[in-house]
Amino acid sequence: MVHQKKQYSLGRFRRELPLHLILIPGIIILLIFQYYPMYGNVIAFKDFKAGLGIMGSPWVLCHSERVAGFTDHVKKNCPHIRIVGTAVNNDDDLERFSVTHKMLKAHPETNALFLPSAWVQGACRAVEDLGQSGHITIIRYHATQPPFTRVR
């Protein structure tokens, strides 16, 4: 005897609607108690600041490690290079523009910027805004190529 597969029709779905509705509380409980707590795991990789919240707090890994590695390398191997400052911008493009603009105005002798991220538009805009295009070398560290051609 060959078993034929029955098609699931709209009529059958309507008849079984109470059974489907019974699943909803279980799915909600699953989402709340199994998946929502994973959002909090992000805090393990953040320098948590209550005023900024979990997603606004700066990342502990990656950028800070890149800056530390770059700074250590320059201090050990390039004594003729002077690092005038470092700043955190929380991967916010407007903040990156503002921080870079202030730093370049405070240190007009700056001839290079090290940016530990692929997203460098804010810093590039600050360099352009101050008329320093072509005079400041931008060094970026990231595993991917930038999605634009501003940085060369």
Buried (B, 14 or more C-beta within 10 A) or exposed (E): EEEEEEEEEEEEEEEEEEEEEEEEEEEEEEEEEEEEEEEEEEEEEBEBEEEEEBEEBBBBEEBBEBBEEBEEEBEEEEEEEEEEEBEBBBEBBEBBBBBBBEBBEEEEEBEEBBBBBBBBBBBBBBBEEBEBEEEBEBEBBBEEEBEEEBBE
